[in-house]
Amino acid sequence: MRVLVIGGDGYCGWATALYLSDRGHDVGIVDSLVRRHWDAQLQIDTLTPIAPIKKRIQRWSAETGKHIDLYIGDITDYDFVKQSVGSFQPDAIVHFGEQRSAPFSMIDREHAVLTQVNNVVGTLNLLYIIREQFPDCHLVKLGTMGEYGTPNIDIEEGYLEIEHNGRKDVLPYPKQPGSFYHLSKVHDSHNIHFACRVWGLRATDLNQGVVYGTLTGQTAIHEELVNRLDYDGIFGTALNRFCIQAAIGHPLTVYGKGGQTRAFLDIRDTVRCVELALESPAAPGEFRVFNQFTEQFNVLDLALKVQHAAEILGLKKVEIDYLENPRVEAEEHYFNAKNTKLIDLGLEPHLLSDSLLDSLLSFAIQYQDRVDRDEILPKVSWRR
C-alpha cells in the first residue's frame, strides 16, 4: 500500500519508513526537520552521527533500488499538509510527527506551548485532511503509555468496562499524564476518538512504551542509514543514559529510589507493530488502542542489568548513584499493563536481554568519543 510516514526523519519514523519500504510498500516521508534544529538550539547531539535526510534517502535508494518520496514542511501548516498528503495519495498515514520529550515540554512556558501546538494542531490538521480528501485512509498514530500514568489498578488497552450505580459501560481508560508532553498525547487521543466517532474515520492509537535499540535490519545496511541514539537529559531515555555512562565509566544515575516502573520495547518491535496495525486496519468509525510494549522494568532494574552487561563486555564495574528526582512522580508504585492485542496479531517480541549488548552497549562503546559529559545529568526540573 501507499504509506505516508509523518516524522520520518525521527528515531521511530526513520526505522519505520525503511522497514515498510523494504517490505514492498510505497513510502513517503513528511518532516519539518525541526528535531535537528532543536538539537542545535539545545547544544545536544545524538551519540551516533546521522546523515542529512536527503543523503539518507539517496543511500537507501542506492543500496536497495527502492524510492522514498520526501516532503519537507511543518504539519501545523494546513496548506502544506494538504498539498503533501494530496500529492502522495496515501492508503495509510503513520503519524510520528510530534515533539516527543517530557523534559523538553517542561523546560518553560515557551516549550510547553510549542509542544502542545505542534502535537495537537498538527494532528487536527491531519484529521481534517483525511476527512476531506481520504475518508477511507487508515491513521496509525503513535501514542504513549505515559498517557495512563501509574494507576493503582491494571492498565487495560485503551478502554475500561465500569459499573456505576447499577449500570455498565465501556469507556476510555482514565488518563493521568505526567508532563505537558503526555498531556498533548491525551488531547490527541480525544481528538482522534471524536473524529472516528463523528466522522467515521478509522484510526489505531499505538500507546507505546519506552523504545530502545539502534539497529534494525534496514538501518544496519550502511552507516549513512544509522539511527539516532539519544542520551542527553532532554531527549535521552534512562536506559540509553545508563549504557553511555557504563561505556565511559560514569556512575549510573538513578532518579530517586528507582522504583519507577515503565513499559519497554525494542525498535525492531516498533516497526513490526506498525506493520501489524497496517495489515489489519481499524474499521470505519473505529478508534482502536493497542498497548505497544513487550516488557516492564523499573529504573533500578535497568541500572542493574546495564551494570551486569557491562561486566560481561569487560568494562570496569560502574557504581550506581541515586540522584534527587527532577520529576514529580511516584517512585514506588503498582504497574501492570495489558498488551495482548498486538501479540494476538502476531508480534514475536525481542527481549531486552537479547538486545542490550549488541544494539545498545556496543554502540555506546563504539561512539564513546562523541559523548558530551556535560549533557549526562538532568537539567530540567518539574518543580520550577
C-alpha positions in Angstrom: 0.0 0.0 0.0 1.0 3.7 -0.1 2.1 4.7 3.4 3.0 8.3 4.4 5.2 8.4 7.4 4.8 11.8 9.3 8.0 12.5 11.2 10.0 10.1 9.1 13.4 11.6 9.9 13.0 10.9 13.6 14.0 7.9 15.6 10.9 5.7 15.3 9.9 7.3 12.0 13.1 6.6 10.1 13.3 3.0 11.2 9.6 2.5 10.2 9.9 4.2 6.8 12.9 2.0 5.9 11.2 -1.1 7.2 7.9 -0.5 5.3 9.8 0.4 2.1 11.8 -2.8 2.4 8.6 -4.8 2.9 7.4 -3.5 -0.5 5.2 -0.6 0.4 5.4 2.7 -1.5 6.6 5.1 1.3 6.7 8.9 1.6 8.2 10.9 4.4 6.9 14.2 5.8 9.2 16.0 8.2 10.0 19.6 9.1 13.5 18.6 10.3 12.8 20.6 13.4 14.2 17.9 15.7 17.7 18.6 14.2 17.1 22.3 14.9 16.2 21.6 18.5 19.4 19.6 18.9 21.4 22.6 17.6 19.4 25.0 19.8 19.9 23.0 22.9 23.5 22.2 22.0 23.0 18.4 22.2 23.6 15.7 19.7 22.8 12.0 19.1 25.6 9.7 20.0 25.5 8.1 16.6 26.3 10.6 13.7 23.2 10.7 11.5 23.4 11.8 7.8 21.2 14.6 6.4 17.8 13.3 5.3 18.5 13.8 1.6 21.7 11.8 1.8 19.9 9.1 3.9 17.2 8.6 1.3 19.7 8.6 -1.6 21.7 6.0 0.2 18.7 3.8 0.8 17.8 4.0 -2.9 21.4 3.2 -3.9 21.5 0.2 -1.6 18.1 -1.3 -2.3 16.8 0.3 -5.5 13.7 1.5 -3.6 12.5 5.1 -3.7 11.1 7.1 -0.8 9.3 10.4 -1.5 10.2 13.4 0.7 8.1 16.4 1.7 9.8 18.9 3.9 7.4 21.2 5.9 5.5 21.7 9.2 2.3 19.8 9.8 0.9 22.8 11.8 0.8 24.5 8.3 -2.5 23.3 7.0 -1.8 24.2 3.4 1.5 22.4 3.3 -0.1 19.2 4.8 -3.0 19.4 2.4 -0.6 19.7 -0.6 1.8 17.0 0.5 -0.8 14.4 1.5 -2.8 15.2 -1.6 0.3 14.7 -3.7 1.2 11.4 -2.2 -2.3 9.9 -2.1 -1.8 7.6 0.9 -3.8 4.5 1.7 -2.5 4.8 5.3 -0.7 7.5 7.4 1.7 6.6 10.1 1.9 9.7 12.4 5.2 10.1 14.4 5.4 13.8 13.7 5.3 15.1 17.3 7.6 16.7 19.9 8.2 13.5 22.0 10.1 14.6 25.1 8.6 15.1 28.5 11.6 17.1 29.8 11.5 19.4 26.7 7.9 20.2 27.4 8.7 21.1 31.0 11.7 23.5 30.3 9.5 26.6 30.5 6.2 28.1 29.2 7.5 28.5 25.7 8.5 24.8 25.3 5.2 23.7 26.9 3.2 25.8 24.4 5.4 24.7 21.5 4.8 21.0 22.4 1.0 21.4 22.7 0.7 23.5 19.4 2.9 21.2 17.4 1.3 18.0 18.6 -2.4 18.9 18.9 -2.7 21.3 16.0 -0.6 19.1 13.7 -2.8 16.1 14.4 -6.0 18.1 14.0 -4.8 19.2 10.6 -4.2 15.6 9.6 -7.7 14.6 10.8 -9.4 17.4 8.7 -7.4 16.4 5.6 -8.2 12.8 6.0 -11.9 13.7 6.4 -12.0 16.0 3.4 -9.8 14.1 0.9 -9.1 10.5 2.1 -12.0 9.3 4.3 -11.0 5.7 4.0 -7.3 6.3 4.9 -6.2 4.4 8.0 -4.4 6.6 10.5 -1.9 4.8 12.7 -0.9 7.2 15.4 1.9 6.9 17.9 0.5 7.4 21.4 2.3 6.7 24.7 1.9 4.5 27.7 2.6 7.7 29.7 -1.0 8.8 29.0 -2.1 6.4 31.6 0.2 7.5 34.4 0.7 4.9 37.2 -2.8 4.0 38.5 -3.3 1.5 41.3 -5.3 -0.8 39.1 -4.4 -2.8 36.0 -4.0 -0.7 32.8 -6.2 -2.0 30.0 -5.8 -1.4 26.3 -7.5 2.0 25.9 -10.8 1.2 27.3 -12.2 0.1 30.7 -15.5 -1.6 31.5 -17.1 0.0 34.5 -20.2 -0.4 36.7 -21.7 2.6 38.4 -25.0 2.8 40.2 -26.1 -0.5 38.7 -25.2 0.4 35.1 -22.3 -0.8 33.0 -20.4 0.9 30.1 -17.1 0.6 28.3 -15.4 4.0 28.4 -11.9 5.4 27.6 -9.4 4.4 30.3 -8.8 7.3 32.7 -5.7 9.3 31.9 -3.2 10.7 34.4 -0.4 12.2 32.3 2.8 13.3 34.0 4.0 16.2 31.7 2.8 18.7 29.2 4.1 16.4 26.5 2.0 13.5 27.8 -1.0 15.8 28.1 -0.7 16.7 24.5 -0.9 13.0 23.6 -4.1 12.7 25.7 -5.6 15.6 23.8 -4.6 13.8 20.5 -6.3 10.6 21.7 -9.5 12.5 22.5 -9.5 14.4 19.2 -8.9 11.2 17.1 -11.6 9.3 19.1 -14.0 12.1 18.4 -13.1 12.2 14.7 -13.7 8.4 14.3 -17.0 8.6 16.3 -18.4 11.6 14.5 -16.9 11.5 11.0 -16.5 7.7 10.6 -12.7 7.8 10.2 -10.6 4.8 11.1 -7.6 5.0 13.4 -5.3 2.9 15.5 -3.6 4.5 18.5 -0.3 2.7 19.5 0.3 3.5 23.1 4.0 2.8 23.0 6.4 2.2 25.9 10.0 3.4 26.0 11.8 2.3 22.9 15.4 1.1 22.9 17.9 -0.1 20.3 19.6 1.4 17.3 19.7 -1.5 14.9 17.0 -2.8 12.5 17.7 -5.0 9.5 17.5 -1.9 7.4 19.4 0.7 9.4 22.3 -1.7 9.6 22.8 -1.9 5.8 25.1 1.2 5.7 26.5 3.8 8.1 24.5 6.6 6.4 21.3 4.7 7.4 22.2 4.5 11.1 19.5 5.6 13.6 19.7 8.1 16.4 20.9 7.2 19.9 19.9 10.0 22.4 21.4 10.0 25.9 21.1 13.6 27.0 18.8 14.9 29.8 16.2 16.2 27.3 15.7 13.5 24.7 17.6 10.6 26.1 16.0 7.7 28.0 17.2 6.3 31.3 18.3 3.1 29.5 20.3 4.9 26.9 21.9 7.1 29.5 22.9 4.1 31.6 24.6 2.5 28.6 26.6 5.6 27.8 27.6 6.1 31.4 28.8 2.5 31.6 30.8 2.9 28.4 32.7 5.9 29.8 32.9 4.7 33.4 30.5 7.3 34.8 28.2 6.2 37.7 24.7 5.2 36.6 22.3 8.0 37.6 19.1 6.6 39.1 16.5 9.2 39.8 15.1 9.0 43.4 14.5 5.4 44.7 14.5 3.9 41.2 11.2 2.1 41.7 9.5 3.9 38.7 8.2 1.1 36.5 7.6 1.6 32.8 6.9 -0.5 29.7 9.6 -1.1 27.1 10.1 -2.5 23.6 12.9 -2.9 21.0 12.9 -0.7 18.0 12.5 -3.8 15.8 9.2 -4.5 17.6 8.1 -0.9 17.0 8.3 -1.3 13.2 6.7 -4.7 13.3 3.8 -3.3 15.4 3.2 -0.6 12.9 3.1 -3.2 10.1 0.7 -5.4 12.0 -1.7 -2.4 12.5 -1.5 -1.6 8.8 -2.2 -5.2 7.7 -5.3 -5.4 9.9 -6.7 -1.9 9.8 -9.4 -0.4 12.0 -13.0 -0.5 10.7 -14.7 2.8 9.6 -15.7 4.7 12.7 -13.4 2.6 14.9 -10.7 4.0 17.2 -8.6 1.1 18.4 -6.0 1.4 21.1 -3.1 -1.1 21.3 -0.6 -1.0 24.2 2.6 -1.4 22.3 5.3 -2.8 24.6 6.9 -6.2 25.4 8.4 -6.0 28.9 8.1 -3.9 32.1 11.1 -2.8 34.2 11.8 -0.3 37.0 14.6 2.1 36.7 16.8 0.3 39.2 16.3 -3.0 37.4 17.6 -1.3 34.2 20.7 0.1 36.0 21.5 -3.4 37.4 21.0 -5.0 34.0 23.4 -2.5 32.4 25.9 -2.9 35.2 25.9 -6.7 34.6 26.1 -6.5 30.8 29.0 -4.1 31.1 30.9 -6.6 33.2 30.3 -9.3 30.5 31.9 -6.9 28.0 34.9 -6.5 30.2 34.1 -2.9 31.2 35.2 -1.6 34.6 32.3 -2.1 37.1 30.4 1.2 37.4 28.7 2.3 40.6 25.1 3.4 40.9 24.3 6.9 42.2 20.9 7.9 43.4 20.1 11.5 42.5 17.3 13.7 43.7 14.4 13.1 41.2 13.9 16.2 39.0 10.4 14.9 38.1 7.2 14.8 40.1 6.2 11.2 40.1 5.6 8.2 42.3 9.0 6.5 42.9 7.4 3.2 44.1 4.0 2.2 42.7 1.9 -0.6 41.2 2.2 -1.0 37.5 0.6 -3.8 35.5 -0.4 -3.1 31.9 -2.1 -5.3 29.4 -0.5 -5.8 25.9 -2.3 -8.8 24.3 -3.8 -7.2 21.1 -0.5 -7.0 19.1 0.6 -10.4 20.4 -2.7 -11.8 19.1 -2.0 -10.2 15.7 1.4 -12.0 15.5 4.0 -9.9 17.3 7.0 -12.1 18.3 8.9 -9.8 20.8 12.6 -9.2 21.0 13.7 -9.1 24.7 16.0 -6.6 26.3 18.3 -9.4 27.4 18.9 -10.2 23.8 19.5 -6.6 22.7 21.4 -4.9 25.5 24.9 -6.0 24.3 24.6 -5.7 20.5 22.2 -2.8 20.0 23.0 -0.6 22.9 26.2 -1.1 24.8 28.2 -1.9 21.7 27.2 1.4 20.1 27.9 3.2 23.3 31.4 1.8 23.3 32.0 2.4 19.6 31.0 6.0 19.8 32.1 6.9 23.3 34.4 9.6 22.0 31.3 11.5 20.9 29.9 11.6 24.5 29.3 15.1 25.9 29.8 14.6 29.6 28.1 17.9 30.4 24.8 16.5 29.0 24.6 13.3 31.1 22.9 14.8 34.2 19.3 16.2 34.3 18.9 19.9 33.7 15.1 20.3 33.7 13.1 20.3 37.0 9.3 19.7 37.1 9.2 21.9 40.2 10.4 25.1 38.7 
